[in-house]
Every structure is written in C-alpha cells, then in structure tokens.
Amino acid sequence: MQNLDRILNKIGTLPALSPIVNKLLVLLEDENSSLEEIARLISVDQAFAVKVLRFANSAYFGFAREISSIQQAIVILGTRSIKNIALGISVFHLDKDIAPDLQNDILRLEKQSVKCAVYAQAIARHLRLPHLDDIFVSGLLHDVGRLVIIRCLQEEYRQICKLRETGYMSLIDAELKVLEVTHMDVGAYMLNQWNFPENIVAVIQYHHMPHCIPTTLADNPSIGYHIKIIALTQLLCYENELSASDKGIVDVLLNELKLSLSDLESVFENAQIELDLLSSAFDV
C-alpha cells in the first residue's frame, strides 16, 4: 500500500481518539471493570461527562426522570450505549481547523453517518441479526476516512468534489484520481490504529465493494451480513439521486438480504423517529 503510506505521510499525525475515550473503550471491553471505575473515568473530563449526561437525558431515551449522575447513566443506558456515545462524540469532534467552505460538508457527512447507523441497526433488528451495537458503530464510522480527508487534505478534497461535479465521476473514482487511495483505505487504516475489531474494520474497508471481500472474510457470515447492510444503507442515505449502477447494487443487496421495498419502507419509517431524537443528542 505504497500510495496509502504516501497519503498518510501527507496527512501527518493521524487524528487520534482522545485519551479518555481510548481508556474508556478498554474498560468497557473488560468484563471485570466496575461501574464505579467507568463512571470515575468519564467524570475526569468534565466536558465529556456533560455530553454523556446530555445524551442520556435526550428525548431519544425518553426517561421519565432526569439522569443526574454518570453512574446512573451507565446503569440505565448500558455499557454498549455508552460506548456508542463515546465514539460518536469523539469521532465527530476530531480536532482540526476546517475552512469555512467545507464546514457544511462536514456537518452533512456527520448527519448522514448518524442516519446510516440508525437505519442499518433498524434493518439488522428487522432481520433478527445479533450484534446490533456493532452494526450501529459500523454505520456511524463507515465514512470516517472521508472525515479525515476533508479535515486533513482540504485542497485534495476540493479537487475530488470538482471531478465529481464536472467530470461526472463516482466518489471512489475521483478519490483514486486525486489520491490514488480511497476513503475506505484511510478509514480502515485508522480503525486498525485504534484497535477496532476485525468485523468493523472490514465494513469500513468494503462498504462500497460488498461483493469483493476476500474469502477469509466472506467465510464469516456475520461480517458478510454487516458489510451488505452498511453497503445498502449508505446508498439509501445519499441525498442525491442514485445512479443506474447504484440502483442495480441496491436491487442485488435487497435480494441477498431477502428484503423487499415494502419491508424497508416500514423499517425506515420507524427508524426516522429514532433518528430525529438521536440527531439532537449527537449535536448534528
């Protein structure tokens, strides 16, 4: 991946999850961690603690009484929800100066990522699949490579946008033309650096190529389903009209997941209610 190394060198220091989130993810994965330990760590960073409490008290969860302590929030929400909150807060607020003309692009991408997470989880729930939290995180982070490119390679990102507008190129083709790598390559590399599990890294690497995954991954049905669900959902979450090629991919994925358009209509109608409540909590 010589091209990826060149791009990473150009980016410089890769964005990193905050130290508190790194420590929190380790604690949350450790079955021996106590609620007191987790609450104590979150409370160390007052700004982060306020965001967690704000999230817990959002209309999305709809609790009858106010959640006033971090430990109470962990008990009521569960450690998996706390993990999702931590990742969303951290990734959507990676420190980097953004040119004014690109700020709307960042906001639009963040909104689309939350929408993809909610809709993908709704599809997985409808299909009665396990690991719903992993599906949510995969949807939330599927375009993290695009966020990095916008934040760290702003001039190259403008060139990519221009090629898409004037050259009628797909996002992937435009990225390869300008960078010689894709946002999937950058995102998968970052998640590997952040020690994410293989199934989530695989989704980030192949969500635009659900039928090109290596045999080693294809043999794992869970990974295959995750990639196909995110591939389908991210296409359906696009604000622009789908191309004929994209519509063909959607039809194939619907068939492989044994979903109909009427199924999706019902699933997405309920998911939209969740999305409206959750977006304000994520501040997007």
N, C-alpha and C positions, 0 to 999 in steps of 0.2 A: 504493500500500500504506500508506494513512494509518493504518490500525489497527495494522499491524506497527510503524510508527515510534513509535506511542504505547506499545506494549508494550516496545519496545527502550529507550525513554526511561525506562520504569518499572523495567526490569531494571538500568539504569545501565550501568556499564562491563561490556561483554560479556566472558565468560571468554576468555582467550587461551591459545593453546598456549605452552608455556614457550619462552623464547628459544633454548635449546639444541635443542629439537625443531624449531623453525622453521628454524634454521640447518642442522640435520641433514637435513631434507626437501629443502632446496635442494641440499646436497651430493650426496644420493642420486640426485637427478634429473639431475645434471651428469655426463655421460659422462667428462669429463676429471678428475673427482675421484679421488684415490688412496685406497687402503685406509688408508694412514698418516694422511691428513687426517681421514677419517671416524672412525678409532679415536681420534685425538687429541682430536677434538671431544667424543666420548662420554665420554672419560676426564676431561674438565674437571669434570663433575658426578659426584662420587663415588657419590652415592646412585643416580643414574640408571645409572651404569656397573654397579653391583652388581645392579640389577634386570635389565639386559641379560644379564649372566653367569648369573644365576639362571635366567632364561628359557632360555638356551642349554643349560644343564645339566639342564633339566627332563626328565621321563620322556617328554614328547611327542616329543622328537627322538631319545632313546634312544641317544646315542653311547656307545661302549664306554669311552672315556677322558674324563677331566674336561677341560672347556674352561676354561683359566686366564687367557687374555688376550682383550681386546676385539678385537684384530685377528684372532686365531684364530677368534673367534665369527663375525666378518663373513665370513671365508673359507668357513667350514663352512656357515653358515646362508644366506648370500647377502644382498645388499643389500635385496631385496624383503621378506624376512622381518624384517630389522632395521627397515625402515620400518613394518611392521605392529606390531611390538613397541613402537616409539616412540609410535605413535598410540594404541595401547591403553593404555599406561601413562599417557600424558598426559591423554587424554580421561576416563579413569576416575578420575583424581585431580585434577580441577579444584578449585582452592581455593575453598571456600565452607562456612560453618558450616551444618550440617544439623540441624534439630530432631530429637530422639530418635525421635519417632513417624514420621518419614519415612525414617529410615536403612535400614529393611528394604526400603522401596520402591526406594531407590537400588540396593541390593545385588541385588534381584530383577531390576531393569532391566539392570544390568551383566551378570548371568549370562545373561539372555535375549539380550543383544546378542552375546555371545561364541558362544552356541548358534546364533543366526541366521547369524553369519559362517561357522562351521564347516559347518553344514548347507547353506547356499547355495553355498559353494565345492564341496561334495561333489556337489550337483546339477549345477553347471556342469561339473565334471570328468566326470560321467556323460554329459552331453550333448556332451562333447568341444569345449567352447567355449574360446576364448582368454581372456586377461586374467584368470586366476583370482585374482591378487592384488587386482585392482580389485574383484572380486566379494566377496572376503573383507573388504576395507576398507569397502565399501558396507554389508555386513551388520553389521559392527562399529559403524558410525556411524549406522545408519539412524534410530535414536531419540535422537540427540544432542540434538535440540530438547526432548525430554521431560526429559532430564537437566538441561538449563538451566532449564526451568520449575520442576522440583522444587527445584533448588538456589537459584534467584533469585526465584521467585514462590511462596513456600511456602503462603501463605494462599489464593491463587488455585488452587493445585494441590489443596488440601483441598476447595475448592468444586467443582472438576471431579470429584473422587472421589465426593463426596456426590451429585452429579447422576447419576453412573453407577450408584450403588447404589440410590438412592431414586427416581430418575426413569427408570430403565431406558434411559438414553441411551447411544449409542455414544461412544467416546472422542472422535472428531472433533466430533460434535455438542455434547458437553459443553464441549470447548475453545472452540468458536465461541461458545457461550452465555456463557461466562465471560470469554474473552479477545478474542473476535472475530477471532482468528487461530488457526492450528493449530501443533502442534509441528513439522510439516513445513516451514511457513513460517520458523519460528525456526531450525531446523536448517540449511535451505538457505542462509539468510542468513549464518549463522556460517561454513559451509564456503566460501562465496564470500569472506568476510572473510579466511579462512585460505588463500585462493588454491588451493583444490582444483580438479581438472579437471572439465569440464562433465558428463562421464558420471556421476561420483559425486554431484555436486550434484543432478543430475536424479533419481537414485534416491532421495535423501533427500526431494526435493520431491514425488515422485509415488508413493511405495511403497504408499500407501493408495488411489491412484487410477490403477492401471496401464492403464486404458482411456481416460484423459482427458488423455493427454500431448499437447502441441502438435505440429502437423505437422512443424515444424522438427526436433523430437527424434525423432518417430516414423519419419522418413525414415532415421534411423541405426539399422540393425538391432541393432547391439551395445548401444546404450542401451536399446532396447525389450526385448531379452532380459534385460538386467541388472535393469530395473525389475520385470519379471514374475517373475523368480526370487526377488528380495527380497520382493516382494508375497506370493508363495506361501509362502515360508519363514517370514516373520514371523507369518503366520496360523497355520501349523502349529506354531510355537514357543510360542503362547499357552498359559498354564497352564489357563485356563478353557475350558469347552466352547464350541465355535464356534456362533454364531447360524446360523439358516437362511440368512440373506443371505450370511454369510461362507462357509458350505459351498457355496453356489452359485458364489461367486467362485473358490473352490478348484477346483471342477469345471471351470470355464471355463479357468483357468490351466493345469491339468493337460492339458487338451485342446490348448491353444495351444502348450504346450511339448512335446507328444507324449510325455507321461509317464503311466504307469499307477500305481495304488496299490501294486501289487507291485514296480514299479521303485523307488518311494520307500521301501518297507519295507526293501529290500536296501541302498539308498544310505544311509538313516538308521541302519541297524544298524552299518555300518562307521564312519559319521560319529560315532556316540556314543562309540566307542572313542577317536577323536581328541579329542572334546570332554572326556572325563574326564581325559585327560592334559593338555590345554591349559588347562583352567579353573584348575588349581592354579598354573600358571605366570603367569596373569593376576591371580592373587590374588582370584578371585571364586568 
